[in-house]
Amino acid sequence: MNSYLEFEKPIAQLEARIAELRSAAEGDDVDISNELKRLEQKCTDLVASTYASLTPWQKTQVARHPARPHFRDFVNHAFEDFVPLGGDRNYGEDEAIIGGFAKLKGRRVMLIGHEKGHDTESRLKHNFGMGKPEGYRKAIRLMEMAGRFGLPVVTLVDTSGAFPGVEAEERGQAEAIARATEACLALPVPMVATIVGEGGSGGAVALASAERVLMFQHAVYSVISPEGCASILWRTAEKAPDAADAMKITAQDLKRLGVIDRIVTEPVGGAHRDPEAACARLAETISDELDKLVKVPTAELQKLREDRFLQLAG
């Protein structure tokens, strides 16, 4: 059963009409195949035109779509032989950030990313992708392991932000995020980060401080959510669409500003309409980037990361 966003109502109505016609045609002697083809083409064109002109706020909604592929989907459809590694060897395990050994197009990598979950049970288990200090410390441990073994690091970022709870602050959330960012910058191996859904605040930067940062076509990346920004500036979250416009959070804006390096095209209608195709495209793009980066000396990789952030700060 499809989950439609607010701006997709015309698409929903047309797809419902197509479904009704198909149901009515079963066992009926009247041939309506031509009418079905006409409506299906109309629907295809409507999806394409709608997604070709999304506003930043609409892209935010797409990035949060419940059916959008998450970490486990990428593991199943883009990577092979995933071996999860848990725990930070200090406090415990964090299910919001998952990592381990994996293969991408035959190349062994260290894969780390946020997992939001798909239903109520899994979302609670993974804390809606909001990492805690132990999650970021686990990521540091895995990055250091990758450095020792000479494995490229691939990260998949999809979080509204790090967990803001009292217990996370008590265990040193800010310090853990800072250390994770530092670990990214100091890596002696190639690192490719991809914003696959939401990239929110320091919780995203801690896994995205790479020399190559990719972003899905309808993903968003920002220091704060549009609702949070609107609440600060206008004292109401209802101004979120205006905040999204002003914040330049889309892949297209961020590519133009030099914050990211490459946009990964999604299937027509968003990654949630064809998760397997989206995973395949991402695998091809990351593999292409790693082919180039494995030839770059360690010192140059680290300088590329340093220069990126100095340029953004300047």
N, C-alpha and C positions, 0 to 999 in steps of 0.2 A: 504494500500500500504506500503510495507516494506521499511525501510530506511537502506541502507547497508553502512557499514564502508569500508574504503579503502582495508583492508586486507580480507574483506568478498567477494571480487569479484568472486572467484571461486564458492562460495556458491550461490551468486546471479545468476550466469550463469546456474547453475544446477537447481535451483528452477524455473528459467524462462523456462528452457527446460521442466520441469515437468508440468508447467502450460500450455505450448503449447500443450503437448501431451493430457492432460485432455480436453482441448478445442477441439482438433481435434477428440477426441474419442466420443464426444457427437453426437449422431445420426448416428454414423458409425457402420457398421456391423462387422468390424475387431476388434477382442479381443486383446487389448494391456495391459490388466491388469497385466500380468507378468512383462512386461517391466516397467510399472509404479512402481510396487513394488520394482523392482531392483534399479531403479533410486532413489526412496524415501529412501531406505535403504542406498544407497551410499551417499545421501545427509545428512542423520542422522549421518552417520559415519564421514563425512567430517566436519560437525559442531562440533561434539565431539572432533575430533582430533585437529581442529583449536583452540578451546577454552581451550584445555588442555595444550597448549604451547604458550600462549600469552606473549608478551614482556611487560615490564612496560609501555611503550608508548601506546601499543595497549590496555592495561587495562585502561589507562587514557581515550582513545577514547570511550571505552565501558561505563565507568563511566559517560561520558557526553552524551551518546546516547539520542536523543530526545524522544524516546519511553520508556525510563527507568521509572519505577514507582517513583512518587514523593509523597510529603506529603499527598495530597488529595487522592491518590490511596491507601495509607496505611490506611487512615481514613476509606475509603469505604470497604476495603477488609481484614483488620487486626484488626480493632477496632470497637467498637459499641458505640452508644449513645454519639457521640461527641458533646460537647457544647462549641463553640468558645467563647473566652474572649478577647476583643480587648482593645487597648490603653495602654499607659504607665502612664496615669494620670499626665502627665507633659507637653508633646508636642503634641502627636497625635498617630495615628495608623500607623503601618508598615506592609504592606502585604507580605513582604519577609519572615517574621518570624510569624508563626501562632501557637496558643496554646489554650488549654482549657481542660475541663474535658472530660474523655473518659473511656470506659470500655475495658479491655483486658482479655478475658477468664473469664468474670464475676467479675474481680477485678477492682475497680475504681482507675484510675491513673490521673496524670496531664501530658498531652501530649503536647510537644513543638517541633517545627522543622522548617526547611527551606522549602519554596515552590518556585520552579523555574518556573513552568508553562509549558504548552505543546505546545502552539502555540504563534504566535507573540503577539496577544492581551493579553493573560494571562501572557506571559513572561514580557511584559512591566508593567502590573499591579503589578506583584510580584517582579519587579526589578531584574529578573534573579536569585532570591534567595540571593541577596546581601543585608544583613541587614543593617539598619541605627541605630543610637543611640537609637531611640525610640523603635525599635524592640528588642534590647538587654535589654532595661529598662523594656519593657513589660515582657520579659522572667524572669527577676529578680522578678518582681511583682508576676508572676504566681508561681515561685519556692517558694517564701516566703508564698504564700497562701497554697501551697501544704504542706509546713512544719507545718503550723497552723492546717490544717485539717488532718494531718497524712497520706497523699497520696503519694505513690511512684511517682517519676518523671521519665518519659520516653522521651528521646530526639532523633530526627531523623535528622542527620546532612547531608546536601547536598548543599554546597555553594563553589564557587570558591574563596570566601573571603568576608569580610565585604565591604560595599560600600565605595569607596575611594573619593567620591565627596567633593567639598569644603564645601557645606552646612552640610555634615555629620561631617566634622572636626570642623566646627563652633559650632556644637551642642555637641561636646565632644565624638567623636567616640571611641578614645582610652580609655577614662575613663569608658565609658559604657561597653566596652568589658572586661576591668579589673574587674569591679564590677560584671559582669555576671559570670566570672570565680570564683570570690570570693564567690558568692552566691551558685554556684555548690559545692564548697569545704565545705561550712558551713552547707549544708542541713542536717536536723535532720532525714531525711527519706531516704530510698533506692533510688538510681539513676542508671539507665541503659541507656547508650548512644550508638547509632549505626550510623556508617558512612555508609549511604546507596548509596551514589554516590561519589561526590567530598567532601573531607574534606580539606578546604583551609585556612591556616594561623589562626590568632587569631579569625577570624569570625567563625571558626569551634570549636576551643578549648573552646570558651565561652559557648558552649552548650554541650561540651564533657568531661568536667572535672569530670568524674564520677568514682565510685569504680569499675564498670564493663563497659568496652568499647568493643563493638562488631563491626564487619565490614563485609560487604558483600564481597563475594569471588572476585569480579571484581571491587570493589571500590578502591579509592586511597585517601591517607591522607598525607599531606605535609605542610611545612611552607610557601611554595611558589609554584606556578605552574611551570611545566617543562619549559614552554616558558619563564617565568619570570627569572628563574634560568639561562637558556641558554643566555638570553639577557645580564645578568650581567657578566657571566663568559666568553662568547665567542662573545659578542656584536651582536648576531644574534639568532632569535627564531628558525632558521632552525636546530639548535643543540638540540632541545627539546627532541628527542628520547635518545640522549646521557645523557642529564640531568636526564631524568626519570630513566635511568639505575643506575646512580650514587646516586640518592637521596633516594633509598630504600622506595618507596612510596606505594608499594602493600601490600595487607592484609597479604600475606605470609611472606614478609620481616618483617613487623611490629609485627607480632605475634612472630617471632623468636627473635626479639629485645626486646620484652616485652612491647611495646607501647600499644598494644591491647591485649585483653584476649581471644577472641573467634572469629572464622570465620564462617559466616553464608553461607552455600552452596547455590549457585544460580541454577536455572534450566539450563540444558544444552543449551549453546548458549547465556547465559546471562539473567538477569532479564527482559530485554525488550522483550524477546521472549515469556515469560509466566508470566506477572506481578502478576496475581492472585496467582499462585503457590509461587512466591517469597514472596509475602505479607504473605501468610499462614506460610511459613517456618520461617519468621522473628517473627511472632506472637508467634509461639511455642517456639522459642529460648528465646525471652524476657521473656515470662511467666515462663519458666524454671529458668531463672536467678533470677527473682523476688521471686519465691518460696523459694529460698535459702536465699536471702538477707533480707526478712521480719523478719527472726529470729535473725538477727544480731543487737546487741545493737547500739544505736546512736553513742556513742563515738568510737566504733570500725569501723563503717562505715566511719566516718570522718577521722580516722587514716589511713584507707585503701586508701583513696583519697590522703591524705598528703604523705604517703609513696610512692605511685606511682610516684608523680611528683618529690619528692626528689631523687628517684632512677634514674629517667630520667635525672635530672639535674646533678647528680653525674657522 
